[in-house]
Amino acid sequence: MSITYKTPDDIAILREGGKILATILDALEKEVVPGKTTLDVDDRAMELIERYGVEPMTLGYHASFAPRPYPAASCVSINDVIVHGIPNEEPTEFIAGDVVSIDVVIAYQGMVVDSARTVPCGQVSQEAAELIAVTKQALYAAIEAAQPGKHVVAIGEAVERAVPHKFGIIETFCGHGVGYDLHEEPHVPNFVTRDKGAKLEPGMVLAIEPMITTGSKEVEVLADGYTAVTQDGSLSAHMEHTVLITPDGPEILTQT
């Protein structure tokens, strides 16, 4: 599959869809309080998806690595869950100190945007707070590195520079192209690869998404086929924006 370049009309739709997704995530963050559950987040996500007339792209999506379609409109991943935590099959109650990642993908007028945030539930440990801060720092460093004329490897280099050695950088899951579909070329690793990857050019749209842990980078996928956890039980955080490469540099689409 080759890299796709988005037209000015596509980009106008992606900008609108990105603002809607950011607004949805702003609301979902408020559900992360002690006593609420992962199901509360997913129910609210569906309510807002219907309100804004957008499509929940993960609901019913059959990932290549999984034995079945994904059953929810959002992914809600707590503590050692890196990504793809299923919120509605065995709902989990949030407790103070949890590290909670929320990942939502929507289609607006046929164009796909993808974004994730990790937030604290109540008061968290110093380690958890540092993890969240470092992951956010890695995301914005990666976005800043996504300059036209550079190659995809510059994004991974930026993540590695931004993350202190005591943390782990997940390599099993990577960022990706997005826009016409949920997953497009190119792959966007969060680490340095031998292959420098595709050249970044105006019109490319990328989901940039570092996943950082307080321990190992090794991953285990649970029996449900989706939930990916740190093998050593360490905390994990995940931050993601959909980013347009423009002639003047990267433009974050998934913000208000």
Secondary structure, DSSP 8 states (H G I E B T S, - for coil): -------HHHHHHHHHHHHHHHHHHHHHHTT-STT-BHHHHHHHHHHHHHHHT-EESSTT---TTSSS---SSSEEEETTEEE---SSSS--B--TT-EEEEEEEEEETTEEEEEEEEEE-SS--HHHHHHHHHHHHHHHHHHHH--TTSBTHHHHHHHHHHS-TTSEE--SS-EEE-SSSSSEEEEE-SS--SS---B--TT-EEEE--EEESS---EEE-TTSS-EEETT---EEE-BEEEEEETTEEEE-S--
